[in-house]
């Protein structure tokens, strides 16, 4: 066996060993001259592995968390516009906003694989929209602290618009996954 072929086999064996950790379903068809199972490394397999490892659950966790922030923001807006006490609404919004940030960090570190640019872009856009809505909630808290009920209402409207945009991107993400028979 010449040196080039030996090097190619060594690289192939090393690549197969390294890729084994990247897929949840190894390809059971063995190569003719080796006993190493070659993992399924196509985009579909990568997407399935991302979902199986909790990537989709992480994204859904962000969505649920931001919906809770949106509900809190609506309550804060109602309390501010009616002149009621903001204490409870502010406390809930602060707590749920912190939970959102933790969920968003987790999902941001576990995005869909780059092999599917449409899916990855949609997931990133959803996270960006949800993050903007959370920023709007933080700005509403600042307005509430200053007694600016019009500012709270403005931020609540902006948060709602960002949340709707993000939900559209999330639906696009789910449609992509369903079309690929992943979801």
N, C-alpha and C positions, 0 to 999 in steps of 0.2 A: 504494500500500500504506500503510495507516495505521500510526501509531507503535506501537500495541499489538501488531499482527501482526508488525511488523518486530522488536520486542523479543522476542516469543515465538519467532520463528524463530532469532534470535541465541542465545537461551538454549538452545533445542533443539539447535542446532549445537554450542554449547559443551559441553552435557551429553553429546552423542554422542562428541565428541572426548575428553572426560575419561573416559567409561566405556569407551572402546576399550581402555584399559590394564587394565581389570578383568575382561575375559573372554578366554578363549583361543580362542573360536569366534565370529567376527562373524556376524551375521545377514546373509545375502546378499541378502535382499529389500530393495531400496532404496525409500525414501519417494518418493512421486509427484513432488514438486517439488524434490528435492535429489539430489545424486550421492553423498552421504555414506552409507556402509553403517552401519546401526544394529546395534550389538552385541547378542547375546542376553544379557539382563541378568536373566532370571528366576532363581529359586532353584536350579533344576537346573543351569543354566549356571554359576552361582557355585560350586556344589559341585564340578562337574566341573573348573572352573578351580583350585579349592583343591587337589583331588587331583593335577591335572596339574602344579601348581607345587611339589609335594612335601609338602603338608600331611599326607596320610595316611602317607607314608614317615616323616615326623618323629614322628608318634604311634606308629608301629610301632617306631621306634628307641628311644623311651622304654620301651616294653613289654619289648623285648629287653634293654635295659640294666638294668631293674629285676629281670628274671628272673635276671640274672647276680649282682646284689646279693643276691637271695634265696638263691641257691646258696652265695654266700660266707658269708652269715649262718648257714646251716645248718652249714657247715664250722666256723665259729667256735663255734657252740653245741656241736657234737660235741667239739671240742678242749677247750672249757671244762668240759664235763660229765665228760670222761674224765681231766681233769688234765693233758692234753698241752700241748705248746708252742702258744702262740697267735700267735707272731710271723708266720708265713706267712699264716694266715687273716686276721689283722688287716691286714696289708699289702695283701692282695688286696681286702679289703672297703673299705679307704680309697681305693684306686685306682679300683675299680669304682663306688664311691659318687660320686666326683668326676666320672666319665664320665656317670653318671646325671644329675647336676645340670646338666651342659652340655646333654645331650639334652633334658631337661625344659624348660630355658630356651628352647631353640630351638623346641620344639613349642608352648610357651606363647605365643610370639610369632607363631605361625602356626596359630591355631585355626580350626575350620570357620566358615564365614560365619554371621552372626547371623540370616540369613533362615530357618534351620532350627533352631529353639530346642531341639527334642528332641535332635538330633545334637550341637549345641554343648554342651548340658548334659551329655550322656553323655560326651563327650570331656573336658570340664572335670572331671567326677566321676572319670574314670579317672586323669587327671593328679593330682588331689587324693589319690586312694588310693595311687598309686605314690609320691607325695611323702611321705605318712604312713609308708609302708613303709620309705622311705629314712631318715626320721627315727628310726624304730624301730631301724634298723641302726646309726645314729650313737649312739643310747642304749645299744645292746648293746656297742659299742666302749668307751663310758664304763664300763659295768659290768665288762667284761673288764679294763680298766686298773685297776680297783679290786679285782680278784680275786673278783668276785661272780658265780659260775657260775649261781646261781638267777636273778639279774638278767638275765644273757645269755639264759637260756632263756625268761624272761618276754618279753623284747623280741623274741626270735626268733618266739615264738608270735604276738605282736601284729603283727609284720611280715608273717607268713604270712597272717593274717586280712585285713590291709589289701591285700595283693597279690591275694588271691582276690576281694575286693570290686572292686578296680580292673579285674581281668580280666573280671568280669561286666559292668562298664560298657563296657569295650572291645568285648566281644561285642555289646553293645547298639548301639554305634557302628557296628560292621561290619554288623549286621543292617539298620540304618537305611540305610546306603549301598547295600547289596545290594537292598533294597526299592525304592530310587530308581534302581537300575541304574547306580550310580556305581562300586561296588567290583568 
